[in-house]
Amino acid sequence: MSLPTLRGYLKLLRPTQWLKNLMIFFPPFLGGTFFLAVIRPTALIPFVSFCLASSATYILNDLLDMEHDRNHPEKRLRPLPSGRISPLSARALALILAGAAIALAWKVSLSFLSFLLLYGAVSSAYSIRLKEYALVDIFCISAGFLLRLEAGGAAFGVTISEWLFLSVFLLAVFLSTGKRLSEKNRLGVSAANHRKVLATYPEGFLDGTMFMTGGAVLVTYTLYVISRHSSLLLYTVPLCCFGLLRYILRVQSGKGGDPTESLLRDMPLFIVGLVWAVMVGWGIYVP
């Protein structure tokens, strides 16, 4: 197998998107049991399982979007639209990844497996049909974040608090809306040729939804940190506010709204995220 082909298969897996699966570690991290959880020999199995499952769903989505992606200025360079990887090879790889993900999830627990299967079902339904319906597409993407969170709770035996659930849900809707708005703005009049649902969102709707959910995230996150009774965690609220506003600025400036790419490519966002993690960790684990 040639090096370009290997790179094509690696790109097909979208490894940068695996960053989203770190959400699995949020419950033990925020619950104060992170170090007890990660020293277990099987600690990485839930993460690896979701990485394999998510890559399988990305391949399915690419297979179904192949023709539309050829009309996109950037996505036309992906392995399937460009012809570097054949559809038959992609299907075989997706089946292997899905089977491996289920096998690993079975070793974790039945409850974790149920969340993984539900994630696969929602993601597949989104790729096949649900992405064509306004709002439903955003809520399907958001469900992916919530299922990762709940799966992490199931894998490490941590109960998800109400405020954390609401914060993650609203943050997921905020980021999903920003991604759609970015696509709509960047593609302009040809947006519907790539993604039909973009034509169904009236002018200003996505902007308003992003602003509304961004404000709601700030409120629910503030209530979450207050419920933790930690003065240091309270000081992470300004960081949260800056991160939300920075993401909005990025989307409105036409720099892209993909959450993972925004975090990795936008240095202020990356620094804020790193400082947030350090402050939260210090507030929870240092007496």
C-alpha positions as CSV (number, residue, x, y, z in Angstrom):
1,M,0.0,0.0,0.0
2,S,1.4,3.4,-1.0
3,L,2.1,6.2,1.4
4,P,-0.6,8.5,-0.3
5,T,-3.2,5.7,0.2
6,L,-2.2,5.2,3.8
7,R,-2.7,9.0,4.3
8,G,-6.0,8.7,2.6
9,Y,-7.2,6.0,5.0
10,L,-5.9,8.0,8.0
11,K,-7.7,11.1,6.8
12,L,-10.9,9.1,6.3
13,L,-10.8,8.3,10.0
14,R,-10.8,12.0,10.9
15,P,-8.4,11.5,13.9
16,T,-8.6,15.2,14.9
17,Q,-12.3,14.7,15.6
18,W,-11.4,12.2,18.3
19,L,-10.8,15.2,20.5
20,K,-14.6,15.2,21.1
21,N,-14.3,11.8,22.7
22,L,-12.3,13.2,25.6
23,M,-15.8,14.1,26.8
24,I,-15.8,10.6,28.2
25,F,-13.3,11.6,30.8
26,F,-15.3,14.6,31.9
27,P,-17.4,12.8,34.6
28,P,-14.4,11.3,36.5
29,F,-12.4,14.5,36.0
30,L,-15.1,16.8,37.3
31,G,-16.2,14.2,39.9
32,G,-12.8,14.1,41.6
33,T,-12.0,10.5,40.7
34,F,-9.9,11.0,37.5
35,F,-6.6,9.7,38.8
36,L,-8.3,6.6,40.4
37,A,-10.0,6.0,37.0
38,V,-7.1,6.4,34.7
39,I,-4.7,4.1,36.7
40,R,-7.0,1.1,35.8
41,P,-5.6,-1.0,33.0
42,T,-8.9,-0.7,31.1
43,A,-9.1,3.1,31.4
44,L,-8.5,3.8,27.8
45,I,-10.9,1.2,26.4
46,P,-14.0,3.5,26.5
47,F,-12.2,6.2,24.7
48,V,-10.8,3.9,22.1
49,S,-14.2,2.3,21.6
50,F,-15.8,5.7,20.9
51,C,-13.0,6.7,18.6
52,L,-13.5,3.6,16.5
53,A,-17.3,4.1,16.5
54,S,-17.1,7.8,15.6
55,S,-14.7,7.1,12.7
56,A,-17.1,4.4,11.4
57,T,-20.0,7.0,11.4
58,Y,-17.7,9.6,9.8
59,I,-17.0,7.1,7.0
60,L,-20.7,6.4,6.6
61,N,-21.4,10.1,6.4
62,D,-18.7,10.6,3.8
63,L,-20.0,7.8,1.7
64,L,-23.5,9.3,1.7
65,D,-22.2,12.9,1.1
66,M,-19.7,12.0,-1.5
67,E,-21.5,13.6,-4.5
68,H,-22.4,16.8,-2.5
69,D,-18.8,17.1,-1.1
70,R,-17.5,17.3,-4.7
71,N,-19.2,20.7,-4.8
72,H,-17.6,21.9,-1.6
73,P,-14.4,24.0,-2.0
74,E,-12.6,22.1,0.8
75,K,-14.4,18.8,1.3
76,R,-13.9,17.8,-2.4
77,L,-10.3,17.1,-1.4
78,R,-11.4,14.3,1.1
79,P,-10.3,10.7,0.2
80,L,-13.7,9.6,-1.1
81,P,-14.8,12.6,-3.3
82,S,-11.3,12.9,-4.7
83,G,-11.2,9.2,-5.6
84,R,-8.1,8.3,-3.5
85,I,-10.2,5.7,-1.6
86,S,-12.8,3.5,-3.2
87,P,-16.3,3.3,-1.7
88,L,-16.0,-0.5,-1.4
89,S,-12.8,-0.1,0.7
90,A,-14.5,2.6,2.8
91,R,-17.5,0.4,3.6
92,A,-15.3,-2.5,4.6
93,L,-13.3,-0.3,6.9
94,A,-16.4,1.2,8.5
95,L,-17.8,-2.3,9.3
96,I,-14.5,-3.4,10.8
97,L,-14.3,-0.3,13.0
98,A,-17.9,-0.6,14.1
99,G,-17.4,-4.3,15.0
100,A,-14.3,-3.5,17.0
101,A,-16.0,-0.6,18.8
102,I,-18.9,-2.9,19.9
103,A,-16.5,-5.6,21.0
104,L,-14.5,-3.2,23.2
105,A,-17.7,-1.6,24.6
106,W,-19.0,-5.0,25.6
107,K,-15.9,-5.4,27.8
108,V,-16.6,-2.1,29.6
109,S,-20.3,-2.7,30.7
110,L,-23.7,-3.2,29.2
111,S,-24.7,0.4,30.1
112,F,-21.7,1.8,28.3
113,L,-22.5,-0.5,25.3
114,S,-26.0,0.8,25.2
115,F,-24.8,4.4,25.0
116,L,-22.3,3.5,22.3
117,L,-25.1,1.8,20.3
118,L,-27.4,4.7,20.8
119,Y,-24.6,7.0,19.6
120,G,-24.1,4.9,16.5
121,A,-27.9,4.8,15.8
122,V,-28.3,8.6,16.1
123,S,-25.2,9.3,14.1
124,S,-26.3,6.9,11.3
125,A,-29.9,8.2,11.3
126,Y,-28.4,11.7,11.0
127,S,-26.2,10.8,8.1
128,I,-28.9,8.9,6.2
129,R,-31.9,11.3,6.7
130,L,-32.1,13.5,9.8
131,K,-29.5,16.0,8.6
132,E,-32.0,17.2,6.1
133,Y,-34.4,18.6,8.7
134,A,-33.9,22.0,10.3
135,L,-33.2,21.9,14.1
136,V,-33.3,18.1,14.0
137,D,-29.8,18.2,12.5
138,I,-28.5,20.4,15.2
139,F,-30.1,18.3,18.0
140,C,-28.6,15.1,16.5
141,I,-25.1,16.6,16.6
142,S,-25.7,17.8,20.1
143,A,-26.9,14.4,21.2
144,G,-23.5,13.0,20.3
145,F,-21.9,15.2,22.9
146,L,-24.4,14.2,25.6
147,L,-24.1,10.5,24.8
148,R,-20.3,10.8,25.2
149,L,-20.9,12.4,28.6
150,E,-23.3,9.8,29.7
151,A,-21.2,7.0,28.4
152,G,-18.3,8.4,30.5
153,G,-20.4,8.4,33.5
154,A,-21.4,4.8,32.9
155,A,-17.9,3.7,32.2
156,F,-16.4,5.2,35.3
157,G,-19.4,4.9,37.7
158,V,-19.9,8.7,38.1
159,T,-23.4,10.3,38.3
160,I,-23.9,13.2,36.0
161,S,-25.2,16.3,37.8
162,E,-28.2,18.2,36.5
163,W,-26.3,21.4,35.9
164,L,-23.4,19.7,34.1
165,F,-25.9,17.9,31.9
166,L,-27.6,21.2,31.0
167,S,-24.3,23.0,30.5
168,V,-23.0,20.3,28.1
169,F,-26.3,20.1,26.2
170,L,-26.5,23.9,25.7
171,L,-22.8,24.1,24.8
172,A,-23.4,21.4,22.2
173,V,-26.3,23.2,20.7
174,F,-24.3,26.5,20.7
175,L,-21.3,24.8,18.9
176,S,-23.5,22.9,16.4
177,T,-25.4,26.1,15.5
178,G,-22.1,28.0,15.1
179,K,-20.9,25.3,12.7
180,R,-24.0,25.5,10.6
181,L,-23.9,29.3,10.5
182,S,-20.2,29.2,9.5
183,E,-21.1,26.8,6.6
184,K,-24.0,29.0,5.5
185,N,-21.9,32.2,5.5
186,R,-18.9,30.6,3.8
187,L,-20.8,28.8,1.0
188,G,-23.1,31.7,0.3
189,V,-25.7,31.1,-2.5
190,S,-24.3,27.7,-3.1
191,A,-24.8,26.5,0.5
192,A,-27.9,24.5,-0.4
193,N,-26.0,22.6,-3.1
194,H,-23.8,21.1,-0.4
195,R,-26.2,20.9,2.5
196,K,-29.9,21.1,1.8
197,V,-30.8,22.0,5.3
198,L,-28.9,25.3,5.2
199,A,-31.6,26.7,2.8
200,T,-34.3,26.0,5.4
201,Y,-32.8,28.3,8.0
202,P,-34.1,31.9,7.6
203,E,-31.7,34.8,7.7
204,G,-30.7,35.6,11.2
205,F,-32.1,32.5,12.8
206,L,-28.8,30.7,13.3
207,D,-27.2,33.9,14.6
208,G,-30.0,34.4,17.2
209,T,-29.9,30.7,18.2
210,M,-26.1,30.9,18.7
211,F,-26.4,34.1,20.9
212,M,-29.3,32.6,22.9
213,T,-27.6,29.3,23.7
214,G,-24.3,31.0,24.3
215,G,-25.9,33.1,27.1
216,A,-27.7,30.0,28.5
217,V,-24.4,28.1,28.6
218,L,-22.8,30.9,30.7
219,V,-25.8,30.8,33.1
220,T,-25.9,27.1,33.6
221,Y,-22.1,26.8,33.9
222,T,-22.1,29.5,36.5
223,L,-24.8,27.6,38.5
224,Y,-22.8,24.4,38.1
225,V,-19.6,25.9,39.6
226,I,-21.5,27.6,42.4
227,S,-23.0,24.2,43.3
228,R,-19.5,22.8,43.6
229,H,-18.7,25.3,46.4
230,S,-15.2,26.1,45.1
231,S,-14.0,29.7,45.0
232,L,-11.4,28.8,42.4
233,L,-13.9,27.2,40.0
234,L,-15.9,30.4,40.2
235,Y,-13.0,32.2,38.6
236,T,-13.3,30.0,35.5
237,V,-16.6,31.7,34.6
238,P,-14.8,34.6,33.0
239,L,-12.7,32.1,31.0
240,C,-15.9,30.4,29.9
241,C,-17.3,33.8,28.8
242,F,-14.2,34.7,26.9
243,G,-14.2,31.3,25.1
244,L,-17.9,31.6,24.1
245,L,-17.3,35.2,22.7
246,R,-14.1,34.1,21.0
247,Y,-15.9,31.3,19.2
248,I,-18.7,33.7,18.2
249,L,-16.1,36.2,16.9
250,R,-14.4,33.4,14.9
251,V,-17.7,32.3,13.3
252,Q,-18.8,35.8,12.5
253,S,-15.4,36.6,11.0
254,G,-15.7,33.7,8.6
255,K,-12.8,31.7,10.1
256,G,-14.8,28.5,10.5
257,G,-17.1,27.0,13.1
258,D,-16.0,23.4,13.5
259,P,-15.4,23.0,17.3
260,T,-12.4,20.8,17.0
261,E,-10.6,22.8,14.3
262,S,-11.5,26.1,16.2
263,L,-9.8,24.7,19.4
264,L,-6.7,23.4,17.6
265,R,-6.2,26.3,15.2
266,D,-7.3,29.3,17.3
267,M,-4.5,30.0,19.7
268,P,-6.5,32.2,22.2
269,L,-9.2,29.5,22.3
270,F,-6.6,26.8,22.9
271,I,-4.9,28.7,25.7
272,V,-8.2,29.5,27.4
273,G,-9.2,25.8,27.2
274,L,-5.8,24.8,28.7
275,V,-6.0,27.3,31.5
276,W,-9.6,26.3,32.2
277,A,-8.5,22.6,32.5
278,V,-5.7,23.5,34.9
279,M,-7.8,25.8,37.1
280,V,-10.6,23.2,37.3
281,G,-8.2,20.5,38.1
282,W,-6.5,22.6,40.7
283,G,-9.8,23.6,42.3
284,I,-11.0,20.0,42.5
285,Y,-7.8,18.0,43.3
286,V,-5.7,20.5,45.4
287,P,-7.0,21.0,48.9
